[in-house]
Amino acid sequence: MEGIGRVKQGARAYRRRTVALALNASPHLAISVEGKGIVMSGDSRLEQMFEQYQRQHSMLTDLHQKMKEISVTATSPRREVEITVNHGGSVTDIAFTGSAYKRMAPKELAEVIMRTLEDAKDKAADESARLLEPVMPNGMNARDLLAGRLGIEQLAPADGPRLPQIVREELQR
C-alpha cells in the first residue's frame, strides 16, 4: 500500500510540473493561479484580452442570474385568470380569480387561458430580450433569437465569427 501512495503522489507532482511548464513556456508570459483567480503578466495585449474575458464572464454570470429571476404574470381582460411564466415561458402558476370563470363554457375558458398564456409568454420573451440585447452581436435581434427565427447565416456567418473588437484588432496585426 505504501508504494501505491508514493506512485500516486509522484503522478500528481509530475502533472503539476507539466502544467506549470506548459503554462510558463513563453518567456513573455507568466501565468499563476492565486486562490480562485488567474493572474497573467508579460504581454499587455494578452492581458487586455484576458481582462475583457473576465468582464464578459462576470457580465454573463449576472445576466444568467437575472434571466433566472424573470417571472411575468398576465391577467385575462375580464380578470378571470392570471398566469405566471418564467423567462422560458414555462408556466409557474395559474390562478382563477373571482368566480366569473365558473360561468364560462369550457371552450370559452380554454380560449381565455390560452390567450392569457400567450400574453404572459410574450411579456417574458420581451423581458428576456431586453436583458439580452446589450450582449447581442451587432445586427442580431434578441427577440428573434429567443423565438428561434434566426437562420444559420445569422448565427454563424460564412465570412467568419463575430469577434470582440480587441480580438479583431489582434488578428489584424
C-alpha positions in Angstrom: 0.0 0.0 0.0 2.8 2.4 0.8 4.3 2.0 -2.7 0.9 2.8 -4.3 0.7 6.0 -2.3 4.1 7.1 -3.5 3.2 6.4 -7.1 0.0 8.5 -6.8 1.9 11.3 -5.2 4.6 11.1 -7.9 2.0 11.2 -10.7 0.3 14.3 -9.1 3.7 16.1 -8.8 4.5 15.2 -12.4 1.2 16.6 -13.6 1.8 19.8 -11.6 5.2 20.2 -13.1 3.9 19.5 -16.6 1.1 22.0 -16.3 3.5 24.6 -14.8 5.9 24.1 -17.7 3.2 24.3 -20.3 1.7 27.5 -18.8 5.0 29.2 -18.4 6.5 28.1 -21.7 6.6 31.6 -23.2 9.4 33.8 -22.0 7.0 36.8 -22.5 4.1 35.4 -20.4 3.8 34.2 -16.8 0.6 32.6 -15.6 0.0 31.8 -11.9 -3.1 30.6 -10.0 -3.8 32.6 -6.9 -6.8 31.5 -5.0 -9.7 31.1 -7.4 -8.4 33.7 -10.0 -5.7 33.5 -12.6 -3.0 36.2 -12.7 -1.3 36.9 -16.0 1.7 39.1 -16.7 4.1 39.8 -19.5 2.1 40.6 -22.7 -0.2 43.6 -22.3 -2.3 42.7 -25.3 -2.9 39.2 -23.9 -3.6 40.8 -20.5 -6.2 43.1 -22.1 -7.9 40.2 -23.8 -8.0 38.2 -20.6 -9.4 41.2 -18.7 -12.1 41.6 -21.3 -12.8 37.9 -21.0 -13.1 38.3 -17.2 -15.5 41.3 -17.6 -17.6 39.3 -20.1 -17.7 36.3 -17.9 -18.9 38.4 -14.9 -21.5 40.1 -17.1 -22.8 36.8 -18.4 -22.9 35.4 -14.9 -25.0 38.4 -13.8 -27.2 38.1 -17.0 -27.8 34.4 -16.3 -28.9 35.2 -12.7 -31.2 38.0 -13.9 -32.7 35.7 -16.6 -33.5 33.0 -14.0 -35.3 35.6 -11.9 -37.7 36.6 -14.7 -41.3 36.0 -13.7 -44.1 37.6 -15.5 -47.9 37.5 -14.8 -50.6 38.2 -17.3 -54.2 38.7 -16.5 -57.1 38.0 -18.8 -59.1 41.1 -20.0 -62.0 40.4 -17.7 -59.8 39.1 -14.8 -61.0 35.5 -14.8 -57.4 34.1 -14.8 -53.9 35.1 -14.0 -51.0 33.1 -15.5 -47.4 33.4 -14.4 -44.5 32.2 -16.5 -40.7 32.2 -16.2 -38.1 33.5 -18.7 -38.5 30.5 -20.9 -42.3 30.8 -21.0 -42.9 27.8 -18.7 -46.0 28.1 -16.5 -45.2 28.6 -12.9 -48.6 29.5 -11.6 -52.3 29.7 -12.7 -54.8 31.4 -10.5 -58.5 31.7 -11.2 -59.7 35.0 -9.8 -63.2 35.6 -8.7 -66.0 33.3 -9.8 -66.6 34.5 -13.4 -64.7 31.6 -14.8 -67.3 29.2 -13.3 -70.0 30.6 -15.6 -67.9 30.2 -18.7 -68.3 27.4 -21.2 -65.3 25.1 -21.2 -64.2 26.1 -24.7 -64.5 29.8 -23.8 -62.5 29.3 -20.7 -59.8 27.4 -22.6 -59.6 30.2 -25.2 -59.2 32.8 -22.4 -56.5 30.7 -20.7 -54.6 30.2 -24.0 -54.7 33.9 -24.9 -53.6 34.9 -21.4 -50.8 32.3 -21.6 -49.6 33.7 -24.9 -49.7 37.2 -23.4 -47.6 36.1 -20.4 -45.1 34.3 -22.7 -44.8 37.4 -24.9 -44.1 39.6 -21.9 -41.5 37.1 -20.6 -39.8 37.0 -24.0 -39.8 40.8 -24.2 -38.2 41.0 -20.7 -35.6 38.3 -21.7 -34.8 40.1 -24.9 -34.4 43.4 -23.1 -31.8 41.8 -20.9 -30.0 40.0 -23.8 -30.0 43.0 -26.2 -26.8 44.6 -24.8 -24.7 41.4 -25.2 -26.0 40.5 -28.7 -23.6 40.9 -31.6 -24.4 43.8 -34.0 -27.2 43.0 -36.4 -28.7 40.2 -34.2 -32.1 40.7 -32.7 -32.6 39.2 -29.3 -36.3 38.6 -29.8 -35.6 36.7 -33.0 -33.0 34.6 -31.2 -35.4 33.7 -28.4 -38.2 32.9 -30.9 -35.9 30.6 -32.9 -36.2 32.9 -36.0 -32.5 33.2 -36.7 -31.1 31.2 -39.5 -27.6 29.7 -39.7 -26.2 32.7 -41.5 -27.1 35.0 -38.6 -25.8 32.6 -36.0 -22.6 31.5 -37.9 -21.9 33.9 -40.8 -19.9 32.5 -43.7 -17.4 35.3 -43.5 -16.3 34.3 -40.0 -17.4 34.7 -36.4 -18.4 37.9 -34.8 -15.5 38.8 -32.6 -14.9 41.4 -29.9 -13.1 44.5 -31.2 -9.9 43.7 -29.2 -9.7 40.2 -30.8 -10.3 41.6 -34.3 -7.5 44.2 -33.8 -5.1 41.5 -32.5 -5.8 39.2 -35.5 -5.2 42.1 -38.0 -1.7 42.7 -36.6 
